[in-house]
């Protein structure tokens, strides 16, 4: 890879995820944008008192819905989920999750890590519990998450294929449109 290619790859991934989230949740590709400086503004936030962090931010709100997540995006050559499961604190994977959690806590949001390795599917990682993304997806798809293929959980984290998240978000959008909310 050329020098600087990793940053370009990461920025492209963030823009792609922002577009896909906007289309899935609101049928509007411009609903989410890559955070200027890709999370770097989280440090500026302290002086401006504006609550944002992470790599993607919601800029359009439909029917008063605001995503309660701080979204961190990572696109690495390799991403071994095992490093998160065993809490390998020296790994890139664990450091990405720590960064995601830190940004989320600063902004009173829930952490959502969206990651992919080269030539691999996209996955999401969030915390377990009622504030995690799991109840949203279960509600959006009107199903129990444990019945969805490709989803696995450990004591504190839940791993979901991004395609499942997109499918759930589209169902959420359609339900909100039919309910008129």
Secondary structure, DSSP 8 states (H G I E B T S, - for coil): --TTHHHHHHHHHHHHHHHHHHHHHHS-TTSEEE-TTTTTHHHHHHHHT----SSEEE---BTTB---EEEEEEEES---THHHHTT-TTSHHHHHHHHHHHHHHHTT-EEEEEEEETTS-EEEEEESSTTSHHHHHHHHHTS-GGGSTT-EE-SSEEEEEHHHHHHHHHHHHHHHHHHT-
